[in-house]
Amino acid sequence: MTAASRLRAPSSGFTLLEVLVALAVVAIALGAGLRAAGVLTDNAARLGDVVAAQWCADNQLTGLRLARSFPGVGDADFSCEQLGRSYPGKLVTRSTPNPSFRRVDAQIRDTDGRLLLTLSTVLGRP
């Protein structure tokens, strides 16, 4: 080794390996961020569907209360329009231990048939 090479200052900068590790860390962080953003978007859409389903179920059960008629036991299908979308639903009426009351469940599904919401009430004889 010559005297000139011993006096030369060490080179400053990053090695190729350090740069590759840093790029891998940034890529993993960006991937996790994109995944989280996608999940948030899906949750926001589902929340919108559940809120619209809640309105549909509440409208059906309120209509039964306002009709002031005692519902018969059985199932009845219905469709509801909310926020520009159609939600299929079913009213499930069952007897209770007290013959003066009926339990009514409003089940709302999405267009793929998955259950979004079930809202229940008890109706008495008028």
Secondary structure, 3 states (H helix, E strand, C coil): CCHHHHHCCCCCCCCHHHHHHHHHHHHHHHHHHHHHHHHHHHHHHHHHHHHHHHHHHHHHHHHHHHHCCCCCCEEEEEEEEECCEEEEEEEEEEECCCCCEEEEEEEEECCCCCEEEEEEEEEECC
